[in-house]
Amino acid sequence: MRAPELVRSAWLRVVALVRHAQLERDLDDELRFHLAMREEQYGAAGVPADQARHAAVRRFGNPLAWKEACRDIWSFASLEAVWQDARYAVRVLLKSPGFTAVAVLSLALGIGGNAAMFSLVNAILLRPLPYPAADRLVRLTGFYPKGALAALREQSRTMDVAGVSSDVEFNLTGRGEALRLVGSTVSANLFAVLGRGAARGRTFEAGDELPGRDRSVLLSDALFQSRFGGDPSVVGQAITLEGVDRQVIGVMPPGFHFPSGSAQLWVPLRLDSGNTDDYWGFGWMPLVARLRPGVTLAQAQGELGSLVPRVAALFPWPSLSWNADAVAVSLQEDLVQDVRRKLLVLQSAVGIVLLIACANVASLLLSRAAARRKEMALRAALGAGRGRILRQLLTESVTLSLLGGGLGIALALAALSGLPAVLPADARGFQLVGIDGGVLAFVTGLSVVSGLVFGLAPAASASRADLASSMKAGGQRASAPAATRLRSSLIAAEVALAVVLAVGAGLLIRTLWGLTRVDPGFRTEETLALRVSPNPASCGTRAACVALYDELLRRTRETTGVADAAAGSSLPLNGEQPLLPVEMEGHPILATDAIAPLVWAGAVTPSYLRVMRIPLLRGRGFEDSDAERTAPVVLVSASTARRYWPDQDPIGKRVRVVWDGDWRSVVGVVGDVRQYALSGRAPEEITGAVYMPYPQAVALDRQIPRAMALFVRSSVEPQAMAGRLRALVASVNPDVPLGDVRSMGAVLSSSVKEPRSMMWLFAVFAACALLLAAIGTYGVVSYSAAQRTYEIGVRVALGATRGDILGLVLGHSLRLVLLGLGAGIVAALLLGRTLSSFLYGVSAKDPVTFAVVVLLMFVTALLAGYVPGRRAAATDAVRALRAD
């Protein structure tokens, strides 16, 4: 049939759907007309009227068959058949509300969890970056000084290269209360590389990086709305950042937060090749780039390999191995690498819950199919083919799954408020998480596939029913051995999958327990902390900074409710890295070394050890006499002393910051503090920890640290103390912005937020899996006991006691669980490596965890078998034998 004819045929069928009632009436009229004509012909031939009527009907044939043939011509027969099957499926499911409720709830748990997790995966891992031709954007691994950025930008022929430094903090003053903002310093071509322009004003242009022309700023839409009230006149005005007036040249579109979700503003890099230290030594940053037309990622990587040695030769000091392994990687892959593994593990875990739900419902359908054997046999006797029966049963299972998917969407919407807790607050795509068209399509497809998966085996089993045996078999002994084995196998598979999730949850619980038992190296009781960030005008010289913090500490100690106070440049467990390159006495830096050893270098006041209750193990702590012009001294941590001076007395050893001529003497050894994470995992490049007295302290920019954390010993609640401290700091200097006042207990708790959230999610998944496995085991054991009513009646008649019957049923339950338990333990051992990166203080093969899971599964088996066992034990032998 040619295309025009196909279109015309389809159109006529659509019209027929609209005029269905009229066409049915016309068809009835036409059939009656043809019968009347036949009857009239027979009457004209002399056949009596009653015989003519019967002869006409015999000759004409079955009117219903003619109706069906006509309908096939002017209707979509297949669609109508599907619609009929769906309506019948709904009626059948409504007739068994208990079965339907259990099946739909089981599927809703699995599909809803998958919908919620997929919405996260879709928003963060799958959705393309919101930039033109985002697949052309790459990240150059490693870190680069400004001079390297300028050289690569000039010499590369395959990429347009831009630089960006994230999480740079700025003080906004002169517009009401001083505010601490998070921003980014970027090369002027960054926005051109990304392909994004400003919503108002303009972005940076060539030349905006040059000295004297670099005092401009771009605002995020969120900052523009919250701080400036969305006033368009702010574009072109000057605002004061870090004591420097910068002109607002534009506002970025809503939702633009590159390179992280915390970015509130952007300022241009200052590229001054005449300032060698700044150009080559400070402000190292990651680079992003856009591949030029026709260039492949492999070509860009090849060019980068040749460019890095040429740029390294431009350094004013030897940099033989600088970025030797640098490569170009997809920017999208780079931005999500921190959360990819976690999301995929969680998606796999919730996928296991869905598999368990499918196995559970398949088991229920198998039991239901056994009870419907006579119905299927009757359908076959009336002419229904095996394919027709199979289609009807699969329609029922898909309908069940779609109902579960609908309820699952509601569960997913509720779950989404809690699931993002496992992600960093500024994860890419975090703001876009939700149920959108893509997620709905995923849920619909998942529901249909799930319905086919769990419905195929029961439908095939029911459609193979033998007509004679099904019609003759008694209701209680009609279960086929193959169907019984299949149900048992499904339950064993459920148990095995539940064991995998239970082991994972147990390992994460043990990890969290271990982390909460770790000694962080300091005490958190009755200790508050807040960040103080003075402007360069308030802390422009070393003497001014020392005087400012001396005054702050003096007034803080005089505040009502404060027992003691101290200041430090870093807040423990906050991810801060005040690093310095140093030389340790006895470990000279060789000419072949790429970089000097890096140490965590905290600047603290003399009362810091006392307030934080960090133990002094040897020597002395800092004193007020350790001033700017006295002999420079440091404290080292115990692990640092062991690393650099094993079996030696560290007191009197010396440490030198690489650009300083003076050595700093070690005057004390303090206990180790978990500065980065409770797990003790620190960046590989950090080789130790030293403390410097604040008047002698230095940071990477070779200046005294300006921003410090204030630590306060007080029994007053943080909310009540916050107002007092803000008033106190404002009385000293109103242009000094403050961070939130937090208890150190809250800081400690926040440091385990992600492992705690991961643990809770796995625990919820494992609980759902165990519940579904228990329900499935109960259903199979209960059905098996009901099928064996005649056998149990015979056993009771022969003298079996209630305990014997209870033990028989419990034994069946235990056998099912033991079969799945063995397979589950093997799978958990094989898959344990997947979770190893999330564990602390516990092995992926932890015997305690496996023992607890085994015990838990035994309890599940006993609970699942107890009720059917008690019911079977109460069987009346006479009634059981008569019933069959």
N, C-alpha and C positions, 0 to 999 in steps of 0.2 A: 504494500500500500504506500502510495506516494505521500510526501509530507503534507500537501494541502488537504488530502483526504483524511489523513490522521488528525490534523487540526480540526477539520469539520466534524469528524466522528467524536472527538473529545468534547467539542463545544456542544453538540447535541446531547451528549451524556450529562454534561453540566446542567443544561436546560432541563433535562428530564429529572434531575435531582430537585429542581425548584418546583416543577409541575408534577411531582410524584403522585399526589392524590388524584389529580385529574386523569393522568395516564392510567392509573389503576381502574378508575371507573370506565374509561374508554375501552380498556382491555376486557373488562367483564362484559360490557355491551357487545363487543365484537365476538367474543366466545359464544355468548347466548345467541347471537345472530347466526353463526355458523351451525350451531346445534339445531336451531329452528329450521334452517334451510335443509339440513340432512333429514330431519324428521318429516318435513313437507314432501321431500322426494320419495321417502318410503311410503308415505300416505298416498301419494299420487300413483304409486305402483300397486296399490290395493292392500298394503299391510295394515292390519288393525292399529288403532291409535296407540294403545299401550305397548304393543310389540314394536311399533315404529320408533317410539321414544327410546327403548332399550337398544334397538339396532343402531340408531343414530349415535348413541353414546359409545357403543362398542366400536363402531367404525371411526368415530372422531378421535378416540383415545382419551387418556387422562387429562382433564382440563388443567389440573395443577401442574403437570409436566409442561403443557403448552405455556402456562403462565411463566414458569421458571425460564423456559427458553426465550420467551419474549423479553423478560426482564434482563436477561444476560445481554441482549442486543442493545437496549437503551439505558443500561446502568453500569456502574463500576462494581461488578459482581464481587471481586476480591475484597474491595473496601467494605462492602455491605456485610460480607461474611466475617471480616475482622470485627466490625461493629457489633454484629450479633454475638460473636464469641465473647467480646468484652462485656456486653450487657449480661450475658449468661454467667460470666465469671464473677461479676459484681453480685448477682443474686446468690450464687453458690457461697461466696465468701460471707455475705450477710447472714446466711443460714447457720454459719458456724462462727459466731462472734468471738468466742474464746480462742479458737485456733487462729483466727485472723488477727486478733489483738496481739497475741504472743509473737506471731510471725512479723507483723508490721513493726512492732517495737524493737525486735531483734535487728531487723534490717535498718531501722531508723538510727540505731546506735552506730552501726557500721558505716552507713552512707553519710550520716550527719558528720561524724568525725572526719571522714575523708573529704567532705565538702569544705569543712572549716580549714583543714590543713592545706587542701589544694588552693584555697583562696590566698593563703600566705605564700605558697610556692609560686602561684601564678603572679602575684603582685611583686615578689622579690626576685625570683629566679627566672621566670619565663617572659614577663612583660618587657618589651624592648625599652631601652633608655629613651627619655623624651627629647631626643635630639635628632635633627635630620641625618639620615644615613648613619644611624648609631652603630651599625656593624663595622664602620670604617674607623671608629675611635679605638685607640689602644693606650695602654699604660706601659711606660718604660720602667722595668723593675730596678730597684736600687734607689739611691738618693743622690742629688746633684746640687752643687753650689751654683750661685748665680752665674759665675763665669762659664761653667759647663753648659748651663742652659743657653747662654748667648752663643757659645761655640756650636752647639748642636743645631740650634735654630738657623744659624748661618750656613752650616756645612751640609746638612741633610738634604738629599735630593728625593727622598721617598716619603718624607713626613713633614707636616707642619707641627712644630713642637711648641708646647706651652708649659709653664710651671705653675704650681699651686701649692701653697702651704696651708694646712687646715688647722682649725682649733687655735687660732691666735686670739688672744684676749685684748680688748680695748676698753678703756674707761670713757664713757660718754658723760661730759659735764657741761654746765652752763645752760641746761634746759631742764630745770627742776631738780629732782633728786638724782644724785650721781648713780650711774647704771653701768654694770659690767656686761659687756657684750662679747659674743664669740663671732669671730670673722675669719677671713682668709686673705693672705697676701698673694696676688696672682700676677702673672705676666700680662701685659696689655693685650696680647692676642688670644687670651684664653677663650673669651666669648666668641670670637670668630672661629676658633678651632671647634668649639662645641656647636656652633651654628645657632646660637641663641642671642637675640637682641634684648634691649630694655623695653619694658612696658611704658615707661615714661622717660624722657630724656634720651641719653645715649650710654653706651658702654665705653670702655677704655679704647683709646686709639694709639697708634704708633707715636712714640715720643712721650707718652704719659709716664714712662718708667724713668725718664732722665731726671737727674737732680734738679730741683727747682720747679719741675713740672709734675711731680709725683704726689702732690697734695690734693687728691680728689678721692671720692668714695662713692660706691654704689650701695644702695640699700636693698634689703629683701622686702618683699611685699608685706610680710608679717610685721617687720619692724616699722615700716612706713605707716601701717595702719595703727599699731599699738602705741607707738611713741609719738608719732607726728599726726595722728588723727586722720590720715589719708589726705592731708592738705597738699594739693599739687604744687603750691608755691614753694615748698621746701626744696624742690629741684632748682638749683642755682644758688641756694643759700649755703652758708658755711656752718659746720658743726664742729665741736671740739672733741677730738679723740686723742687720748693720752697727752693732753695739753697742747696738741697741734691742731690748728684750724684747717679743716679739709672741706672742699666744696663738693656738695652733693650734685653729681652730674646725671644721675638716673636712678630709676627704681626697677628692679627685675620683676618678671611676671610672677603671679601666684604659683606656688609649688616648686619654684626653682631654689634649690638649696645646695648646689654642688660646692665643695666635694663631700659634704656630709649634711645630715638633716639639721644640725645645730647651727649652720652658717647663717648669720644675720646681716652681714655686710662684707664688702670686698674693697680692698685698697690695692693700688698698684705696687709691684716690687720697685725697689730703688736700685737701678743698675748703674753703679759708679765704678768703672774699671780702674779709676785712680785710687780707690780705697781697697788695697789688696786684701786686707784681712776680711773685710765685709764681702768682697766680690768672690773670694775663693774659700774663705774659712767658716763663715757663718751662714745661717739661713738655709741649710741644705733641705731639699724638698723633693717630692716625687714629681715626675713629669708625665703629661698626657700628650697625645698627638693624634692627628687625623691623617690617615693614609691618603696620599695624593691619587688622582684618577689613574686607574690602570695598574696601581701598585698592589701587590699581594702582601699578606702578613709575612710570608717567608722571605720576600725580598727586603722588607723593612728590617727583619731580624738580621739578615746577612749584612746589610749596611751598618746596623748598629754595632755589630761585632768588629767592623773595621774602624768605626768612628771613635769608639771608647778609648783605644790606645792613643789615638791622635789627640783627643781632648786631655787625657791623663798627662801627656807630655807638656801641656800648657800650664799645669799647676806650678806655682812658685816653689814648691817643695816636692820631694820624690813621692809619687803615688803609683807604684808599680802595679799593684793588684787592684786598684780602684775599679769597682763595678766590672770586674773581669767576666763575671757570669751574667751580665745584664741581658735581658731579652725583652721583646715587645709581646705583650699579651692583650687579649681582648679586654677592653675597659669594663664591659658588663661582667665578665667572669671575675675580674679583679675586685670589683666593688662588692660582690656577694660571697667571696671566698670564705669569709669568717662565719657565715651562717649557713652556707650550702650544706655542709655535712650534717649539721644539726637538723635542718629542715628535712633532709632526705631520710635521716634515721627516724624522725617522728612520723613522716609520711608512710614509711615502711611499717612502723608499729601500728598505726591506725589502719593500714591496709590488712594487717593480720587480723584485726578485730572484724573487718568486713568478711574476710574468708571464714572466720569462725561463725559469723552470723549466717553466711550462705550455707555452710555445712549444717548448721542448726536447723534452718528452715528446710533444707533438703531432707533431713532426717524426719522432720514433722510431715513433709509431703509424702514421703515413703510410707509412713504409718497411715496417713490419710488415704493413700492410694490403695493400701491393702483393705481398708474398710469400704472402698468404693469399687471393689472388683466386680461385684454383681452389676453395679450401674454401668461399668465399662463393657461388661459382657452383654448386657441388654442393648446397649448402643450398637455393638457389633452385630448382634442378632437382627437389629432393625436396618442394617445396611451401612452403617458408618465404617469407613475404611480405617486402617491403622493410622494413616497420615492425618485423617480428619480428627481422630481422637487425640493424637499427639499434639496437633495444633491447638485444640481446645484447652488441653492441660497446660501447655506452654503459655497460652494467653492468660490463664489463671495465675501462673507463677509471675509473669511479667506485670500483671495488674497488682499483685501483692507487692512486688518490688517498687513499682511507681508510687504506691501509697506510702511505702517506707521511705522513698526518696523525698516525697512531699513533707512528711514529718521530719525527715532528716534535715531539710533546709531550715526549718524552724529551730531545731537543735543547734545547727551550725551558727545561725545568727546569734543565739545565746552564748555559744562557746567562743565566738570571735572576740568578745570583750576580755577573755582571759588568756587566749592562746598567744597574743603578741607579747606577753610578759617574758617569753623565753628569748626575745630578740633584743639586741641593743636598741636604745630609744631612737637612734638616728639611722637605723637600717634603711637602705634604699627601698622605696616602695612601701614603707611602713604606713604612710598616710593613705595609700591606695587600697589597703586591704578591705575587702567587702565582697558581698555576693553580687556579681555582675553577670552579664550575659554569658561570658566564657565559663564562669563557675556553674551557672544553670545548665549550660550545654553539657558540661562535664558530669553533673549530677544525673541528668537525664540519660546520657549514654551509659553511665555507671549502673543506673537502675535497670536499664534494659538488659545489659550484659549480665548483671548479677542475677536477674530473673531467669535468663536462659541458662546460666551456669547451674544454679541450684535447682532449676525445674526440669532439666533435661533427663537426668537419671530417673527421678520418680515418674516422669511422663512416659519414658521409654518402658519402664517396668510395668506401668499400668496398661499401656497400649498393647503389650505382649500377652495379656491375660488370655488363658485358654477358656473358650466359651463353655464347654461342657463341665469342666472341673469347677469353674467359678460359680456356675449356676447350682451345682450340687453340693459344694463344700459348705460345712458349717461355719458360722460366723466367727467362732473363736479358734478355729484351727485352719484358717484359710491362708495364713501367711506363708509366702514362698521362702524357701531357705536362702535363695540368692538375695532377695530383698532384705532379709534379716542380716545377712553378712554385710551387705552394703551399708545398712544403718549403723552397724557396729563399727565399720571402718570409718564412717564419717565422724562418729563420736570420738574415736581414737585420734583422728586428725585434729578435731577441735581441742582435745586435751593437749596434744603435742604443741599446737600453736599457742595455747594458753600458757603452757610451761615456759616457752621462749619469752613471752612478755613478762611473766611473773619473775623469771630470773633476771631480766633486764631491770625491772622495777626494784627488785631486791638489791642488785648491785648499786643502783643509783641511791637507794636509801642508805646503804652502808657508806657510800661516798659522802653523802650529806652529813651523816652521823660523824664520820671521821673528820670532816671539815669543821664541824661545830665543836669538836673536842681538841682542835689544834690550838696550841698556845701562840697567839699572834706576836708575842714578844713585848706587849704593853697591856695595861689594864684599861678597861673601858668604863668602869663604874664611876658615876658622878663626874664624867668628863664631857665637856661640850667643845665643839670646834666650829669656827667660821673663817672664811677667807677675807683677808683685808688686802685691798689693791690700790695703793696710793698712786697719784699721778707723778710724772717726772718733776713737776713743779714742787711737789711736797717731798719728794725723795730723789732729788737730782744729784746729790753727792752722798758719799758714804757717811759722812758725819750727820747729814740731815736725816738719812734713813735710820741710823742708830738712835738719834735723838727722838724721832717720831715713835719708834717702837718702845723705847724706854718710857716715854710718857704714856703711851697706850697701856703698857703693862702696869705702870704705877697706878694709874687711875682705875684699871680693871680690878686690881687687888683691893682697892678701897671701896669697890662697889658692894652694896649689901648682898649677901648670899654667896659671895665668891671667896673660896678658901685659898686659891693660888692660881697663877696664870703663867703661861709661857708662849713662845712663838717659835714656829718652825717653817721652813720653806716648802715642806711637802706634807700632805695629809696621807697617812698610811692607808693602803688598800684602795687608793683613789686613782691608780693608774698613772700617777705623775712620775716623770723620769728626769730629775735634776742631775744630769750626767756631766762628768768632767773627764778629760783624758789626763792620765797621771803616769808618773814613773814611781815605782816602789823601790826603796833602797834594797840593793842586792839583786834587782831584776832590771838591768839597764835596757833601754829601748835600742834595738839594733837598727841599722840603716836599712835592712831588708824588711822591717816591719811595716805593714801598710798603714796601720794606725796604732796609737798608743793604747794601753789598756784603759777601758772605761769603767768608772766606778759611780755608784749612786752617791752623790755628794750633797748631804743635807746641811743647811745653815740653821742653827738652833741657838736659843738663848740659854744662859746657865741653868735656869729652872726647868728646862725641857725634860730632862731625865726624871726629875722629881714629880712633875705633873703627870707625865705619861707612865710613871713607875716602870721605867726600863732599867734593868739591873746593871750596876757598874761592877764588872767582874774583876778588873785589875786596875791599878793606877788611880787616877783622880778624874773627876768630871771638870767641866768648864767652870770658871769663876769670873766674877766681875772684872778682875784684873786682866783677863785675856782680851785686851783692847786692840784697837787698830794698829797702834805703833809698838806693841809688845811682841815678843818672840812668837811667831806663828805656831799654832798647835792644832792637833786633830785628835779625835777619837776614832777607833776602828771597831767594826763588829768582830765577834769571836770567830766567825767563819772566815773573814778576811785575814785575820791574824794567822789562822791555821793554814790558809792557802799560801800566803806569801812568806811567812816566817815559821814554818813547822819546827817544833822542838827547840824554838828560840824564845827569848823574852821579847815580846813586841814593844814593851815600854822603852822609849828612846830611839826606836826605829824611825825612819823618816819617809815622808811622802812629798812629791813635788808635782804641782800642776805644770803641764809641759811648757807653757809659755812663761812661767815664773822662774826667776833665778833663785829665789829663796826656797829652802826645804822647810817642811812643816813637821815638827816632832810629834810622835805618838805619845800622848800622856795618859791614855786610858783605853781599856777594852770593855765594850758594852755587849749586852746580850743581843742575839740576832732578832731582828724585827722583820716580819713578813710585809714588806713595803708594797709588793705588787699583787699578791694573791695569797689566800690562806693555804693554797696547795704548795706554796713555796716556789712555784715555777716563775722564773724571772727571764727576761730576754737573754739570749745566749751571749751577747756581746758584753754584758755587765759582769765584771769579775770580782766585785766587792762593794763594801759600803763604808763610807767615812762621814764623820760629822765635823763641821767647822763652827767655831764660835761666830755668831752673827757679825760682829764688827770686823772680822778677818775674812768673811766669806766672799766667794766669787762664783759667778755663774758662767755659762758658755759664752755669753757676750762680754765677759771679762769685767762685768760690773757687779756690784753687790745686789743680791736679789731684792726686788721691790715688793712683789706680791708675797705675802706670808700668811700662814694659817695661825689663828689665835686659838690656843687651847686653854680652857677655863675649868678649874675644879670647882664644881658647885652642885648642890643637891636640888637646886631650883629647876623646874621644868624648862625645856628649851624654849617653848613659846613665851613663857613669862620672862626668861632671861634675854630673849632676843630684843625686846623693846629697850631694856636697860642698856644693852651693849650698843645698839644703834645710836641711842642718845649720847652715849659716852663718846663714840667715835666721831659723831657729828660735832660734839663740843671741841674736839681736838682739831678736826678738819672736815668741813661739810662736803668737800669734793672727793672724799674717799668712799668708793662704793663697797658695800659689804655683801658677802654671800649669805646663804641661809644658815641659821644656827642649827646644828645637828648634834645629837648625842653621839659619842663614839660607839655606843652600842648599836645605834642605827647604821653607822658607817660599816661596822662589822657585819651586821645583818645584810646590808645591801651588797656586800662583797660576795655573798653566796646566793644572790637572787636568781641568777641564771641556773646554777645546778639545782636549786630548790624547785624552780619552775619545771625544769626538765624532769626531775624526780616525780613531781605531782602529776604531770601529764602521763608519764609511763605508768604510775600507780593507777590513774584513772583507766587507762587502756587495759592494764592487767586486770583490774577489778571487773571491767565489762567483759573481758575474755573469760574470766573465771565464772562469772554469773551465767554467761551464755553456755559455757561448757557444762556447768551444773544443771541448767535447764535442759540441755540436750541429753545429758546422761539420765536425768530423771525421766524425760519423755520416753527414751528407748527402754529403760528398765521397767517403767510403768506399763508400757505397751506390751513388752515381752511377758511380764507377769500376767497381764490380762489374756494374752494369747495362750498362756499355759494354764489357764484356769482348770481345764479338764484334767491335765496332768497333776496339778496340785491337789485337786479333789481326790484323785486316785492315791496319791502319797498320803494324804490325811486319812483316807479310809484304811490304808495299810499300816497306820500307826505313827506317821510322822508327827512330831510335836510342833508347836508354834515356833520354838527356837530353831528347829530344823528348816522350816519354810523361810523364816527371816534370814537365816544364814545362806540359804540357796539364792535368794534375791540379792542380798548384799554381796555375795560372791560374784554374781554376774556384774554388778556395778563396779566392784574392785577390779575384775578382769579387764573391763573396758578402759578404766583409768590407767591401770598398769601398762597396758599395751601402748597407750598414748604417752604415758610418762617416760617410758624408755626412749621412744623416738624423740620426744621433746628435749630430754636431757642431752642427747647426742647433738641435736640441732643447736641447742643453746651453747654447747661447748664449741661447735664449729663457728657460730656467729658471734662469739664473745669478743673477738678482735674488733668488731665494728664499734663496740662501746668503749674500747680501751682508752681512747683519747678523752673520754668524759669521766673517767674513774680516778679516784685518789685514795690511796691507802688500802686498796682492795684489789685483788686479782680478778680477772674475768672468769677464772675457774674457782672462785672462792667456795670452799666446801661448806661453810656455814650457810651461805645463801642457797646452795643447791639442797642442803638438808632441810631447810625451812620450807622450800618449795615442794619437796617430796612430801613432807608432813602435811602441808596445806592441801595437796592434791588427794591425799588419803582421806582427810577430813571431808573434802568435797565429795568424794566417792561415797563415803558413809552417809552424808546428809542426803545425797541424791537417791540413794537406795533405801533409806530408812522408811520413808512414807509408803512407797510401793511394797516394801517388805512387810510392814505392819498390816497393810491392806490384804496382801496375799496370805499372811499368817492367820487372818480371821476368816478365811474361806470356809464355807459350810460344804462338806463333802457331798451331801445328798443333793443340794441345789446345784452344785457344780456338775455332777454327773447327769442330772436331769436336763440341765440347760443345753447340753450339747446334743 
